[in-house]
Amino acid sequence: MGEKPAQGMNSGIIYLMITPFAIVGFIGYRWWKGNKKQEEEEMNH
């Protein structure tokens, strides 16, 4: 009887676990991309 709410709760927990990783990954990617661009500019000068 109570399987549907439990399934929804599991999805919510997984979503809450993935969100911080997604945010950190996105910030890390942006930082890496920006850092790489800066290094290329320093090499050209």
Buried (B, 14 or more C-beta within 10 A) or exposed (E): EEEEEEEEEEEEEEEEEEEEEEEEEEEEEEEEEEEEEEEEEEEEE
